[in-house]
């Protein structure tokens, strides 16, 4: 099958950023009095918007989070990005080789996505085709962001390939009626990750962008 559009998630799919993001979140939660490890964040919060994670955090914390929690998270991540943020291995070459139309549909905000695209020299590759959790009422695991992206790109969801690394993202892509590849090429991937993506409905799991290409060209 050929695809008319590739929808990329961002964190863990374009940018190898899940460890950076999650480390900062774990540090901030621990400082608030909620001891949290990197693996805790990876297991509970990845792939979702902060406004959807916030009630879960506050329930565990037993009180409201500071209003500047997310802005402090972003500022810290941005400060560390110059030294720590890299693209997921193979992603830049993949984008350069593929001829399909492409866009990003991510739970992250446009400012954070812009940091990585600028660093990686990919801004022009996704110019005008970045959709975020700000564009929809419901975030992942609801399918809204993917349906919104397909409509904006004027593509039938059945002709879309989604590349996702999180369980929430896989659930959303499947619910949108799209073909979903679970990518396990990021530095945050732990034992059992591929099996969890399959359990959430991923049509294929790829451990590299070369494997994504092989699936698309089969």
N, C-alpha and C positions, 0 to 999 in steps of 0.2 A: 504494500500500500504506500502511496505517496501522501504527503501532508502539505496542506496549504499554509500552515502557520506552526511555528514552534513557540510555545510559551515557556519561558524560563522563570522559575522562582529565582530569588536573588541570593540570600544568605545560604551558603552550602551548595549552591549550584553555579552561580556566576562568581561570587566572592567566597573564598575559603575563610569565612568570617564567623562561623558559629562558635568556635572556641573563644575568639576575642570577645564577641558579644556576650556570651554566656559567662565568661570569667568576670567581666565587669559587673554583670547582674548579680552573680554570686557574691562578689565583694560588697556590693551595696546592700544586699539583703542581710548579709552577715553583720555589717556595720549597724543595721537597724535593730539587731537583736534576734534575727531569724537565721541561725547557722545554716548555711547553704553551700553545697559544693558545686563544682563545675558539672559533674555528672547529674546532680539533682536538677539543675537548670536544663540540661540537655534532655532529660527524661520528661520534664513536666511542662516546659514553656516554649520550646522551639517551634517555629513555624506559625506562631500566632501573634496577633497584635498586642501591644502593651495594654490597650484599654480592655481587651478580653482577658488578659492574664492578671490584671490588677485586682479584680475581686477575689481571685484565688489566693493571691499573695496576701491580701488584707485579711482574709479568713484565717490563714495560717498565722499571720502576725498578731491578730487580735485587735488591730487598730488601723486607722487609715495610713496609707503611705504618704510621705511628704509630697506636696504638689510638684516639687521640682525633681522628683525621682527620675522621670524619663529624660528631662533636659540634661540632668547631670550625667545620666548614662550615655546620652549621645555625645556630649562634650568630651567625656573620657574616652569613648571609643574613637572619636575623631582624632583626638590627640595621639592615640597609640597607632592609628591606621598607617601613618607614613612609614613606620618601622615594621609593623606586624601584618598589614593586610596584603594578601596576595590573591590572584585569581585561583579558582579551582584548577588543578593541573589539567591541561589539555583544552580548557574552555576557549581561550583566545584563538587557538588554531582551528578549533571546531567552528567557531563563528566565521572565521575567515574562509573556510572551505565550503560551508553549506550555502545553498542558494535560496532556501525557503525563506519566506517572510518570517520575521521574529518580533517578539516583544517580551517585556518583563511584567509579571504579575506577582507582587510580593506583599507580605504583611508589613514590611518595613516602610518607613517614610521616604519621600523623594530626596530629602537632603542626604540621608545615609546612603541611599543607592547611588546618588551622584558622586559621593566621595570615591567609591570604588571604580565606577565607570571612568572617572577622570584619571585616576591612578593607573588604570589598566589600558588607557587609550581606546576605550570602547564607547565613548559618549556618542559618536557619530553613528555607530552601528545600531543604537537603540533610540535615535533622535525622534522624539514625539511618540514613542511607543513604550512608555513606562507607566504602569498602572499599579496603584498602591491601595492599602487598606483604607485610605482616606476617600477613595472613590465609591465605596459601597457601605451599606448599613451593617451587614454581617461579615465578619472575617472568616478565614479558614478555621475549622473544617467545612464551613458552608461553601457552596460552589460559586457564590456571587462574584468574586473577583475574576474568576476565569470566564464566567459567562459575560461579564462586563467587557473584558479584554477582547473576547471573540467578536462581540457586537461592534466594538469600536474599530476593530480591524476588518469588519465585514466578512467574517469567515464562519462557515458552518462548524459548530463544535465537533461534529463527527469527523472533520478534516483537520483536527488540531492534535498536535503532540505536546504534552506537558512533560517537562523535566522537573522533578521534585525530589527533595531529600528528606522531608519530614512526613510523619504519619498524618498530621493535620492536612498537609498539602496534597498528599495522595488521595485521601478521602474526598477532598474538595474537587480534585480533577476528575475522579471517577464519577462523582455526583453530577458534574457538569457534562457528562457524556463524551469525554475526551479520552484518548489513549494516553496512559500515564506510564512513564519510565521512572522508576525509583533509582536515583543516582547515589552511589555510595563511595564517591571519590574524594570527599572532603575529610579534613583532619579531625572532625568531630565524630566520625563513624566508630561505633563500638561493636563488640561481638553481638550478633543477633539482629543487627540493624536491618539487613536485607530481608530477613525472615519477617520482621515486623512490618516492613513496607508491603511485602507480598500479602500478609494477613489483612492489610488495610485495602487491598484491591489492586495494587500495582500490576500492570499487564506484563511488565518486564523489569528486571533489575540489572543495572549496569554498574560495574565497578570502575569505569573509565569513560572518557568521551569517545575513545575509539570503539568501545563496546556499544555506545549509543548510536554511533554511525553505522556499525554493523547491523544493529537491529533495524534501523531505518532503511537500509539498503538491501535487506535480506530478500 
